[in-house]
Amino acid sequence: MKKELYSIQELASLLGKSPGAVRQLIYRGHLPARRLGRTLYVSREDLEKALKPIGGKQRKEEGGLATQEQQEQKEQKEVSYE
């Protein structure tokens, strides 16, 4: 059975980020979260949506997550050739 809700600590471990970095993603609106008591949780569905590219463009433009490598690739494509 797949887990439906992830805590900040679990997401940090899963994504290879610090708990502070995960909180920043939530507070900046890049990753939807729900508060149960004093603890923030992110649903598996919201996490998958935030990590999934849409229409060939990265979710970062939509407020989701994108890796540094993906952002660099996008910037390289935008370079104009004169």
Secondary structure, DSSP 8 states (H G I E B T S, - for coil): ---SEEEHHHHHHHHT--HHHHHHHHHTTSS--EEETTEEEEEHHHHHHHHS-BTTB-GGGGT----HHHHHHHHHHT----
